[in-house]
Amino acid sequence: MTRVRKFLKVCPWIILFLPLFANAAYQRNVAKPVNEVVYGKIDSVRYITQQEVVQSKSNGWKTL
């Protein structure tokens, strides 16, 4: 078997299992203590509509 064929045989497995290992240690929606609050100036403001909030919730976001 050539190197290319071996790679093409292994590549789908890498694509399937790599995201599982990459996200394994990260826990979403977990409260973390705050050590320091830093105040600064606001560079820009983005106003969002209620429709965007509903759409983001349907995509899995619980907070913005």
mmCIF file of the N, C-alpha and C atoms, coordinates in Angstrom:
data_MODEL
# 
_entry.id   MODEL 
# 
loop_
_atom_site.group_PDB 
_atom_site.id 
_atom_site.type_symbol 
_atom_site.label_atom_id 
_atom_site.label_alt_id 
_atom_site.label_comp_id 
_atom_site.label_asym_id 
_atom_site.label_entity_id 
_atom_site.label_seq_id 
_atom_site.pdbx_PDB_ins_code 
_atom_site.Cartn_x 
_atom_site.Cartn_y 
_atom_site.Cartn_z 
_atom_site.occupancy 
_atom_site.B_iso_or_equiv 
_atom_site.pdbx_formal_charge 
_atom_site.auth_seq_id 
_atom_site.auth_comp_id 
_atom_site.auth_asym_id 
_atom_site.auth_atom_id 
_atom_site.pdbx_PDB_model_num 
ATOM 1   N N  . MET A 1 1  ? 0.840   -1.182 0.000  1.00 0.00 ? 1  MET A N  1 
ATOM 2   C CA . MET A 1 1  ? 0.000   0.000  0.000  1.00 0.00 ? 1  MET A CA 1 
ATOM 3   C C  . MET A 1 1  ? 0.885   1.246  0.000  1.00 0.00 ? 1  MET A C  1 
ATOM 4   N N  . THR A 1 2  ? 0.509   2.209  -0.753 1.00 0.00 ? 2  THR A N  1 
ATOM 5   C CA . THR A 1 2  ? 1.302   3.427  -0.778 1.00 0.00 ? 2  THR A CA 1 
ATOM 6   C C  . THR A 1 2  ? 0.989   4.274  0.441  1.00 0.00 ? 2  THR A C  1 
ATOM 7   N N  . ARG A 1 3  ? 1.822   5.236  0.661  1.00 0.00 ? 3  ARG A N  1 
ATOM 8   C CA . ARG A 1 3  ? 1.616   6.127  1.816  1.00 0.00 ? 3  ARG A CA 1 
ATOM 9   C C  . ARG A 1 3  ? 0.306   6.893  1.705  1.00 0.00 ? 3  ARG A C  1 
ATOM 10  N N  . VAL A 1 4  ? -0.029  7.286  0.483  1.00 0.00 ? 4  VAL A N  1 
ATOM 11  C CA . VAL A 1 4  ? -1.261  8.059  0.281  1.00 0.00 ? 4  VAL A CA 1 
ATOM 12  C C  . VAL A 1 4  ? -2.477  7.206  0.624  1.00 0.00 ? 4  VAL A C  1 
ATOM 13  N N  . ARG A 1 5  ? -2.473  5.965  0.217  1.00 0.00 ? 5  ARG A N  1 
ATOM 14  C CA . ARG A 1 5  ? -3.610  5.089  0.520  1.00 0.00 ? 5  ARG A CA 1 
ATOM 15  C C  . ARG A 1 5  ? -3.727  4.835  2.015  1.00 0.00 ? 5  ARG A C  1 
ATOM 16  N N  . LYS A 1 6  ? -2.611  4.672  2.671  1.00 0.00 ? 6  LYS A N  1 
ATOM 17  C CA . LYS A 1 6  ? -2.642  4.489  4.125  1.00 0.00 ? 6  LYS A CA 1 
ATOM 18  C C  . LYS A 1 6  ? -3.223  5.722  4.807  1.00 0.00 ? 6  LYS A C  1 
ATOM 19  N N  . PHE A 1 7  ? -2.787  6.884  4.330  1.00 0.00 ? 7  PHE A N  1 
ATOM 20  C CA . PHE A 1 7  ? -3.298  8.131  4.910  1.00 0.00 ? 7  PHE A CA 1 
ATOM 21  C C  . PHE A 1 7  ? -4.797  8.260  4.672  1.00 0.00 ? 7  PHE A C  1 
ATOM 22  N N  . LEU A 1 8  ? -5.244  7.954  3.453  1.00 0.00 ? 8  LEU A N  1 
ATOM 23  C CA . LEU A 1 8  ? -6.667  8.057  3.142  1.00 0.00 ? 8  LEU A CA 1 
ATOM 24  C C  . LEU A 1 8  ? -7.495  7.033  3.919  1.00 0.00 ? 8  LEU A C  1 
ATOM 25  N N  . LYS A 1 9  ? -6.880  5.950  4.321  1.00 0.00 ? 9  LYS A N  1 
ATOM 26  C CA . LYS A 1 9  ? -7.577  4.956  5.126  1.00 0.00 ? 9  LYS A CA 1 
ATOM 27  C C  . LYS A 1 9  ? -7.714  5.409  6.579  1.00 0.00 ? 9  LYS A C  1 
ATOM 28  N N  . VAL A 1 10 ? -6.732  6.135  7.083  1.00 0.00 ? 10 VAL A N  1 
ATOM 29  C CA . VAL A 1 10 ? -6.721  6.579  8.474  1.00 0.00 ? 10 VAL A CA 1 
ATOM 30  C C  . VAL A 1 10 ? -7.416  7.929  8.641  1.00 0.00 ? 10 VAL A C  1 
ATOM 31  N N  . CYS A 1 11 ? -7.425  8.735  7.616  1.00 0.00 ? 11 CYS A N  1 
ATOM 32  C CA . CYS A 1 11 ? -7.946  10.110 7.692  1.00 0.00 ? 11 CYS A CA 1 
ATOM 33  C C  . CYS A 1 11 ? -9.391  10.193 8.202  1.00 0.00 ? 11 CYS A C  1 
ATOM 34  N N  . PRO A 1 12 ? -10.328 9.378  7.710  1.00 0.00 ? 12 PRO A N  1 
ATOM 35  C CA . PRO A 1 12 ? -11.705 9.489  8.243  1.00 0.00 ? 12 PRO A CA 1 
ATOM 36  C C  . PRO A 1 12 ? -11.794 9.233  9.746  1.00 0.00 ? 12 PRO A C  1 
ATOM 37  N N  . TRP A 1 13 ? -10.981 8.310  10.258 1.00 0.00 ? 13 TRP A N  1 
ATOM 38  C CA . TRP A 1 13 ? -10.996 8.039  11.694 1.00 0.00 ? 13 TRP A CA 1 
ATOM 39  C C  . TRP A 1 13 ? -10.481 9.230  12.485 1.00 0.00 ? 13 TRP A C  1 
ATOM 40  N N  . ILE A 1 14 ? -9.465  9.873  11.963 1.00 0.00 ? 14 ILE A N  1 
ATOM 41  C CA . ILE A 1 14 ? -8.928  11.063 12.629 1.00 0.00 ? 14 ILE A CA 1 
ATOM 42  C C  . ILE A 1 14 ? -9.978  12.162 12.654 1.00 0.00 ? 14 ILE A C  1 
ATOM 43  N N  . ILE A 1 15 ? -10.656 12.355 11.536 1.00 0.00 ? 15 ILE A N  1 
ATOM 44  C CA . ILE A 1 15 ? -11.676 13.401 11.443 1.00 0.00 ? 15 ILE A CA 1 
ATOM 45  C C  . ILE A 1 15 ? -12.843 13.107 12.388 1.00 0.00 ? 15 ILE A C  1 
ATOM 46  N N  . LEU A 1 16 ? -13.187 11.839 12.557 1.00 0.00 ? 16 LEU A N  1 
ATOM 47  C CA . LEU A 1 16 ? -14.306 11.483 13.432 1.00 0.00 ? 16 LEU A CA 1 
ATOM 48  C C  . LEU A 1 16 ? -13.982 11.618 14.917 1.00 0.00 ? 16 LEU A C  1 
ATOM 49  N N  . PHE A 1 17 ? -12.782 11.217 15.321 1.00 0.00 ? 17 PHE A N  1 
ATOM 50  C CA . PHE A 1 17 ? -12.476 11.142 16.749 1.00 0.00 ? 17 PHE A CA 1 
ATOM 51  C C  . PHE A 1 17 ? -11.710 12.332 17.309 1.00 0.00 ? 17 PHE A C  1 
ATOM 52  N N  . LEU A 1 18 ? -11.051 13.105 16.487 1.00 0.00 ? 18 LEU A N  1 
ATOM 53  C CA . LEU A 1 18 ? -10.288 14.248 16.983 1.00 0.00 ? 18 LEU A CA 1 
ATOM 54  C C  . LEU A 1 18 ? -11.163 15.285 17.690 1.00 0.00 ? 18 LEU A C  1 
ATOM 55  N N  . PRO A 1 19 ? -12.337 15.649 17.163 1.00 0.00 ? 19 PRO A N  1 
ATOM 56  C CA . PRO A 1 19 ? -13.175 16.617 17.900 1.00 0.00 ? 19 PRO A CA 1 
ATOM 57  C C  . PRO A 1 19 ? -13.601 16.124 19.277 1.00 0.00 ? 19 PRO A C  1 
ATOM 58  N N  . LEU A 1 20 ? -13.762 14.829 19.445 1.00 0.00 ? 20 LEU A N  1 
ATOM 59  C CA . LEU A 1 20 ? -14.142 14.302 20.758 1.00 0.00 ? 20 LEU A CA 1 
ATOM 60  C C  . LEU A 1 20 ? -13.045 14.538 21.786 1.00 0.00 ? 20 LEU A C  1 
ATOM 61  N N  . PHE A 1 21 ? -11.802 14.354 21.394 1.00 0.00 ? 21 PHE A N  1 
ATOM 62  C CA . PHE A 1 21 ? -10.688 14.574 22.309 1.00 0.00 ? 21 PHE A CA 1 
ATOM 63  C C  . PHE A 1 21 ? -10.433 16.057 22.537 1.00 0.00 ? 21 PHE A C  1 
ATOM 64  N N  . ALA A 1 22 ? -10.664 16.874 21.535 1.00 0.00 ? 22 ALA A N  1 
ATOM 65  C CA . ALA A 1 22 ? -10.389 18.304 21.651 1.00 0.00 ? 22 ALA A CA 1 
ATOM 66  C C  . ALA A 1 22 ? -11.343 18.977 22.636 1.00 0.00 ? 22 ALA A C  1 
ATOM 67  N N  . ASN A 1 23 ? -12.592 18.540 22.693 1.00 0.00 ? 23 ASN A N  1 
ATOM 68  C CA . ASN A 1 23 ? -13.594 19.169 23.555 1.00 0.00 ? 23 ASN A CA 1 
ATOM 69  C C  . ASN A 1 23 ? -13.804 18.429 24.869 1.00 0.00 ? 23 ASN A C  1 
ATOM 70  N N  . ALA A 1 24 ? -13.063 17.393 25.127 1.00 0.00 ? 24 ALA A N  1 
ATOM 71  C CA . ALA A 1 24 ? -13.306 16.557 26.301 1.00 0.00 ? 24 ALA A CA 1 
ATOM 72  C C  . ALA A 1 24 ? -13.069 17.300 27.610 1.00 0.00 ? 24 ALA A C  1 
ATOM 73  N N  . ALA A 1 25 ? -12.057 18.149 27.698 1.00 0.00 ? 25 ALA A N  1 
ATOM 74  C CA . ALA A 1 25 ? -11.707 18.786 28.964 1.00 0.00 ? 25 ALA A CA 1 
ATOM 75  C C  . ALA A 1 25 ? -12.465 20.089 29.206 1.00 0.00 ? 25 ALA A C  1 
ATOM 76  N N  . TYR A 1 26 ? -13.159 20.597 28.219 1.00 0.00 ? 26 TYR A N  1 
ATOM 77  C CA . TYR A 1 26 ? -13.829 21.887 28.346 1.00 0.00 ? 26 TYR A CA 1 
ATOM 78  C C  . TYR A 1 26 ? -15.281 21.676 28.748 1.00 0.00 ? 26 TYR A C  1 
ATOM 79  N N  . GLN A 1 27 ? -15.676 22.266 29.886 1.00 0.00 ? 27 GLN A N  1 
ATOM 80  C CA . GLN A 1 27 ? -17.055 22.158 30.350 1.00 0.00 ? 27 GLN A CA 1 
ATOM 81  C C  . GLN A 1 27 ? -17.753 23.490 30.125 1.00 0.00 ? 27 GLN A C  1 
ATOM 82  N N  . ARG A 1 28 ? -18.867 23.445 29.451 1.00 0.00 ? 28 ARG A N  1 
ATOM 83  C CA . ARG A 1 28 ? -19.632 24.661 29.189 1.00 0.00 ? 28 ARG A CA 1 
ATOM 84  C C  . ARG A 1 28 ? -20.633 24.913 30.313 1.00 0.00 ? 28 ARG A C  1 
ATOM 85  N N  . ASN A 1 29 ? -21.062 26.156 30.422 1.00 0.00 ? 29 ASN A N  1 
ATOM 86  C CA . ASN A 1 29 ? -22.111 26.559 31.360 1.00 0.00 ? 29 ASN A CA 1 
ATOM 87  C C  . ASN A 1 29 ? -21.795 26.166 32.796 1.00 0.00 ? 29 ASN A C  1 
ATOM 88  N N  . VAL A 1 30 ? -20.555 26.377 33.189 1.00 0.00 ? 30 VAL A N  1 
ATOM 89  C CA . VAL A 1 30 ? -20.129 26.116 34.560 1.00 0.00 ? 30 VAL A CA 1 
ATOM 90  C C  . VAL A 1 30 ? -19.691 27.444 35.163 1.00 0.00 ? 30 VAL A C  1 
ATOM 91  N N  . ALA A 1 31 ? -20.225 27.759 36.330 1.00 0.00 ? 31 ALA A N  1 
ATOM 92  C CA . ALA A 1 31 ? -19.867 29.019 36.985 1.00 0.00 ? 31 ALA A CA 1 
ATOM 93  C C  . ALA A 1 31 ? -18.432 28.948 37.496 1.00 0.00 ? 31 ALA A C  1 
ATOM 94  N N  . LYS A 1 32 ? -17.681 29.991 37.250 1.00 0.00 ? 32 LYS A N  1 
ATOM 95  C CA . LYS A 1 32 ? -16.288 30.079 37.700 1.00 0.00 ? 32 LYS A CA 1 
ATOM 96  C C  . LYS A 1 32 ? -16.150 31.303 38.597 1.00 0.00 ? 32 LYS A C  1 
ATOM 97  N N  . PRO A 1 33 ? -15.360 31.234 39.657 1.00 0.00 ? 33 PRO A N  1 
ATOM 98  C CA . PRO A 1 33 ? -15.156 32.403 40.507 1.00 0.00 ? 33 PRO A CA 1 
ATOM 99  C C  . PRO A 1 33 ? -14.365 33.484 39.769 1.00 0.00 ? 33 PRO A C  1 
ATOM 100 N N  . VAL A 1 34 ? -14.669 34.724 40.103 1.00 0.00 ? 34 VAL A N  1 
ATOM 101 C CA . VAL A 1 34 ? -13.993 35.865 39.486 1.00 0.00 ? 34 VAL A CA 1 
ATOM 102 C C  . VAL A 1 34 ? -12.923 36.357 40.444 1.00 0.00 ? 34 VAL A C  1 
ATOM 103 N N  . ASN A 1 35 ? -11.689 36.426 39.974 1.00 0.00 ? 35 ASN A N  1 
ATOM 104 C CA . ASN A 1 35 ? -10.588 36.889 40.813 1.00 0.00 ? 35 ASN A CA 1 
ATOM 105 C C  . ASN A 1 35 ? -10.457 38.405 40.809 1.00 0.00 ? 35 ASN A C  1 
ATOM 106 N N  . GLU A 1 36 ? -10.714 39.016 39.666 1.00 0.00 ? 36 GLU A N  1 
ATOM 107 C CA . GLU A 1 36 ? -10.499 40.453 39.543 1.00 0.00 ? 36 GLU A CA 1 
ATOM 108 C C  . GLU A 1 36 ? -11.437 41.008 38.482 1.00 0.00 ? 36 GLU A C  1 
ATOM 109 N N  . VAL A 1 37 ? -11.997 42.178 38.753 1.00 0.00 ? 37 VAL A N  1 
ATOM 110 C CA . VAL A 1 37 ? -12.826 42.871 37.777 1.00 0.00 ? 37 VAL A CA 1 
ATOM 111 C C  . VAL A 1 37 ? -12.032 44.056 37.265 1.00 0.00 ? 37 VAL A C  1 
ATOM 112 N N  . VAL A 1 38 ? -11.837 44.105 35.963 1.00 0.00 ? 38 VAL A N  1 
ATOM 113 C CA . VAL A 1 38 ? -11.055 45.175 35.351 1.00 0.00 ? 38 VAL A CA 1 
ATOM 114 C C  . VAL A 1 38 ? -12.015 46.076 34.589 1.00 0.00 ? 38 VAL A C  1 
ATOM 115 N N  . TYR A 1 39 ? -11.956 47.359 34.879 1.00 0.00 ? 39 TYR A N  1 
ATOM 116 C CA . TYR A 1 39 ? -12.812 48.320 34.200 1.00 0.00 ? 39 TYR A CA 1 
ATOM 117 C C  . TYR A 1 39 ? -12.037 48.975 33.069 1.00 0.00 ? 39 TYR A C  1 
ATOM 118 N N  . GLY A 1 40 ? -12.740 49.288 32.021 1.00 0.00 ? 40 GLY A N  1 
ATOM 119 C CA . GLY A 1 40 ? -12.104 49.945 30.884 1.00 0.00 ? 40 GLY A CA 1 
ATOM 120 C C  . GLY A 1 40 ? -13.144 50.685 30.078 1.00 0.00 ? 40 GLY A C  1 
ATOM 121 N N  . LYS A 1 41 ? -12.750 51.124 28.908 1.00 0.00 ? 41 LYS A N  1 
ATOM 122 C CA . LYS A 1 41 ? -13.693 51.851 28.057 1.00 0.00 ? 41 LYS A CA 1 
ATOM 123 C C  . LYS A 1 41 ? -14.324 50.892 27.053 1.00 0.00 ? 41 LYS A C  1 
ATOM 124 N N  . ILE A 1 42 ? -15.486 51.248 26.580 1.00 0.00 ? 42 ILE A N  1 
ATOM 125 C CA . ILE A 1 42 ? -16.205 50.440 25.601 1.00 0.00 ? 42 ILE A CA 1 
ATOM 126 C C  . ILE A 1 42 ? -15.840 50.942 24.217 1.00 0.00 ? 42 ILE A C  1 
ATOM 127 N N  . ASP A 1 43 ? -15.341 50.041 23.388 1.00 0.00 ? 43 ASP A N  1 
ATOM 128 C CA . ASP A 1 43 ? -14.963 50.413 22.023 1.00 0.00 ? 43 ASP A CA 1 
ATOM 129 C C  . ASP A 1 43 ? -16.146 50.363 21.071 1.00 0.00 ? 43 ASP A C  1 
ATOM 130 N N  . SER A 1 44 ? -17.003 49.379 21.235 1.00 0.00 ? 44 SER A N  1 
ATOM 131 C CA . SER A 1 44 ? -18.146 49.258 20.338 1.00 0.00 ? 44 SER A CA 1 
ATOM 132 C C  . SER A 1 44 ? -19.285 48.553 21.065 1.00 0.00 ? 44 SER A C  1 
ATOM 133 N N  . VAL A 1 45 ? -20.487 48.789 20.579 1.00 0.00 ? 45 VAL A N  1 
ATOM 134 C CA . VAL A 1 45 ? -21.682 48.180 21.150 1.00 0.00 ? 45 VAL A CA 1 
ATOM 135 C C  . VAL A 1 45 ? -22.441 47.516 20.016 1.00 0.00 ? 45 VAL A C  1 
ATOM 136 N N  . ARG A 1 46 ? -22.883 46.309 20.259 1.00 0.00 ? 46 ARG A N  1 
ATOM 137 C CA . ARG A 1 46 ? -23.695 45.615 19.258 1.00 0.00 ? 46 ARG A CA 1 
ATOM 138 C C  . ARG A 1 46 ? -25.067 45.368 19.864 1.00 0.00 ? 46 ARG A C  1 
ATOM 139 N N  . TYR A 1 47 ? -26.061 45.942 19.266 1.00 0.00 ? 47 TYR A N  1 
ATOM 140 C CA . TYR A 1 47 ? -27.426 45.733 19.721 1.00 0.00 ? 47 TYR A CA 1 
ATOM 141 C C  . TYR A 1 47 ? -27.986 44.507 19.017 1.00 0.00 ? 47 TYR A C  1 
ATOM 142 N N  . ILE A 1 48 ? -28.590 43.615 19.796 1.00 0.00 ? 48 ILE A N  1 
ATOM 143 C CA . ILE A 1 48 ? -29.171 42.414 19.210 1.00 0.00 ? 48 ILE A CA 1 
ATOM 144 C C  . ILE A 1 48 ? -30.674 42.430 19.421 1.00 0.00 ? 48 ILE A C  1 
ATOM 145 N N  . THR A 1 49 ? -31.359 41.794 18.515 1.00 0.00 ? 49 THR A N  1 
ATOM 146 C CA . THR A 1 49 ? -32.815 41.749 18.576 1.00 0.00 ? 49 THR A CA 1 
ATOM 147 C C  . THR A 1 49 ? -33.266 40.510 19.337 1.00 0.00 ? 49 THR A C  1 
ATOM 148 N N  . GLN A 1 50 ? -34.533 40.503 19.703 1.00 0.00 ? 50 GLN A N  1 
ATOM 149 C CA . GLN A 1 50 ? -35.106 39.332 20.379 1.00 0.00 ? 50 GLN A CA 1 
ATOM 150 C C  . GLN A 1 50 ? -35.016 38.107 19.474 1.00 0.00 ? 50 GLN A C  1 
ATOM 151 N N  . GLN A 1 51 ? -35.178 38.326 18.184 1.00 0.00 ? 51 GLN A N  1 
ATOM 152 C CA . GLN A 1 51 ? -35.101 37.213 17.225 1.00 0.00 ? 51 GLN A CA 1 
ATOM 153 C C  . GLN A 1 51 ? -33.706 36.578 17.238 1.00 0.00 ? 51 GLN A C  1 
ATOM 154 N N  . GLU A 1 52 ? -32.660 37.402 17.353 1.00 0.00 ? 52 GLU A N  1 
ATOM 155 C CA . GLU A 1 52 ? -31.298 36.874 17.422 1.00 0.00 ? 52 GLU A CA 1 
ATOM 156 C C  . GLU A 1 52 ? -31.073 36.084 18.714 1.00 0.00 ? 52 GLU A C  1 
ATOM 157 N N  . VAL A 1 53 ? -31.682 36.532 19.806 1.00 0.00 ? 53 VAL A N  1 
ATOM 158 C CA . VAL A 1 53 ? -31.561 35.809 21.076 1.00 0.00 ? 53 VAL A CA 1 
ATOM 159 C C  . VAL A 1 53 ? -32.228 34.444 20.962 1.00 0.00 ? 53 VAL A C  1 
ATOM 160 N N  . VAL A 1 54 ? -33.418 34.408 20.396 1.00 0.00 ? 54 VAL A N  1 
ATOM 161 C CA . VAL A 1 54 ? -34.137 33.144 20.227 1.00 0.00 ? 54 VAL A CA 1 
ATOM 162 C C  . VAL A 1 54 ? -33.360 32.214 19.303 1.00 0.00 ? 54 VAL A C  1 
ATOM 163 N N  . GLN A 1 55 ? -32.798 32.777 18.232 1.00 0.00 ? 55 GLN A N  1 
ATOM 164 C CA . GLN A 1 55 ? -32.033 31.963 17.286 1.00 0.00 ? 55 GLN A CA 1 
ATOM 165 C C  . GLN A 1 55 ? -30.773 31.399 17.945 1.00 0.00 ? 55 GLN A C  1 
ATOM 166 N N  . SER A 1 56 ? -30.098 32.199 18.761 1.00 0.00 ? 56 SER A N  1 
ATOM 167 C CA . SER A 1 56 ? -28.890 31.706 19.423 1.00 0.00 ? 56 SER A CA 1 
ATOM 168 C C  . SER A 1 56 ? -29.231 30.623 20.447 1.00 0.00 ? 56 SER A C  1 
ATOM 169 N N  . LYS A 1 57 ? -30.372 30.752 21.118 1.00 0.00 ? 57 LYS A N  1 
ATOM 170 C CA . LYS A 1 57 ? -30.779 29.702 22.063 1.00 0.00 ? 57 LYS A CA 1 
ATOM 171 C C  . LYS A 1 57 ? -31.068 28.398 21.331 1.00 0.00 ? 57 LYS A C  1 
ATOM 172 N N  . SER A 1 58 ? -31.656 28.498 20.140 1.00 0.00 ? 58 SER A N  1 
ATOM 173 C CA . SER A 1 58 ? -31.943 27.273 19.389 1.00 0.00 ? 58 SER A CA 1 
ATOM 174 C C  . SER A 1 58 ? -30.672 26.635 18.850 1.00 0.00 ? 58 SER A C  1 
ATOM 175 N N  . ASN A 1 59 ? -29.584 27.410 18.763 1.00 0.00 ? 59 ASN A N  1 
ATOM 176 C CA . ASN A 1 59 ? -28.299 26.863 18.328 1.00 0.00 ? 59 ASN A CA 1 
ATOM 177 C C  . ASN A 1 59 ? -27.480 26.318 19.488 1.00 0.00 ? 59 ASN A C  1 
ATOM 178 N N  . GLY A 1 60 ? -28.007 26.400 20.715 1.00 0.00 ? 60 GLY A N  1 
ATOM 179 C CA . GLY A 1 60 ? -27.312 25.813 21.851 1.00 0.00 ? 60 GLY A CA 1 
ATOM 180 C C  . GLY A 1 60 ? -26.732 26.818 22.830 1.00 0.00 ? 60 GLY A C  1 
ATOM 181 N N  . TRP A 1 61 ? -26.795 28.110 22.536 1.00 0.00 ? 61 TRP A N  1 
ATOM 182 C CA . TRP A 1 61 ? -26.260 29.118 23.460 1.00 0.00 ? 61 TRP A CA 1 
ATOM 183 C C  . TRP A 1 61 ? -27.276 29.348 24.566 1.00 0.00 ? 61 TRP A C  1 
ATOM 184 N N  . LYS A 1 62 ? -26.824 29.303 25.815 1.00 0.00 ? 62 LYS A N  1 
ATOM 185 C CA . LYS A 1 62 ? -27.712 29.622 26.933 1.00 0.00 ? 62 LYS A CA 1 
ATOM 186 C C  . LYS A 1 62 ? -27.517 31.060 27.384 1.00 0.00 ? 62 LYS A C  1 
ATOM 187 N N  . THR A 1 63 ? -26.317 31.575 27.196 1.00 0.00 ? 63 THR A N  1 
ATOM 188 C CA . THR A 1 63 ? -26.034 32.969 27.515 1.00 0.00 ? 63 THR A CA 1 
ATOM 189 C C  . THR A 1 63 ? -25.282 33.586 26.354 1.00 0.00 ? 63 THR A C  1 
ATOM 190 N N  . LEU A 1 64 ? -25.385 34.888 26.222 1.00 0.00 ? 64 LEU A N  1 
ATOM 191 C CA . LEU A 1 64 ? -24.657 35.585 25.153 1.00 0.00 ? 64 LEU A CA 1 
ATOM 192 C C  . LEU A 1 64 ? -23.417 36.222 25.714 1.00 0.00 ? 64 LEU A C  1 
# 
